[in-house]
Amino acid sequence: MVDLRELRERRGFTTLLILKEIAQDPNERASSLAEKLGISIQAASDYLKEMQMADLIERYGSGYRPTEKGVQYLQEGISALREFILDACESVSVLKVAEAIAFRDLTQGERVNLQMVNGFLYAGGPDFCGSTGVVVEDCKEGDIAQIKDLDGIIEHSVGIIVAVTLRRMVYGDEEIKTLLGEISGKKYLLIPLDERGEVFLRKLKRLQKGVETLPKLPPVGVPYLAVIKGINALLTGSQESIAEALRFLKWLEREYGVKVPLREFRL
């Protein structure tokens, strides 16, 4: 049985994507898969060899086709992703009691405004942002407040995702400052997808002027952060890492009609 713990590993997700491509077109070869997935031909070839050894695919003419085991892996992988997303959406929409950060001292039974600030839910602010709820028990400013009898939908816009493909390993300060100029004016959660992205973001943080970083949040998925929490995310990494992240966004758009604003840069 394929579960999200396995798919969380990058190789597991890439295996799922390759199975999907081969199931749609048995004539796929390492070269065409490499182009579609944004990986090297050698990497694609290695994946195909490993998947043959694992009995997930078999030779079929000049290409490949999924084995019975491969078809099961593909179906269970897609099902695991689908169930996660549907469960996440359902748990948010049918929430009976929510936890929020108290904007001020709150009193039991008081109906208060709810609002999202930097991806976190706050209760008791002065402005109505589309949703209210009733305080379950007294709490102090800055503490966790339990809120029941939720009414309305919290106003927030879908976050922007900025994907920065790093084609080299070393970048000068001026190149990073140019990128900062392009994306200034908004707060971003900085997310390195690999070692190359981590090194780049360390330099960006040192030079940042027009960009503010957000508190580090649990890795629950960039689409979730953007769509549910309205957070802007800046992804950095190699061509392979960025391509893999963008493929998941396109899959979300195709399967669920979720449209996430996206800006792409190649450095």
PyMOL commands that set and color helices and strands:
alter all, ss='L'
color gray80, all
select helices_A, chain A and resi 4-8+10-24+30-37+41-53+68-93+173-183+195-207+222-227+239-256
alter helices_A, ss='H'
color red, helices_A
select strands_A, chain A and resi 57-60+63-66+98-102+111-117+120-123+131-135+144-152+161-165+187-192+212-213+233-237+262-266
alter strands_A, ss='S'
color yellow, strands_A
deselect
rebuild
show_as cartoon
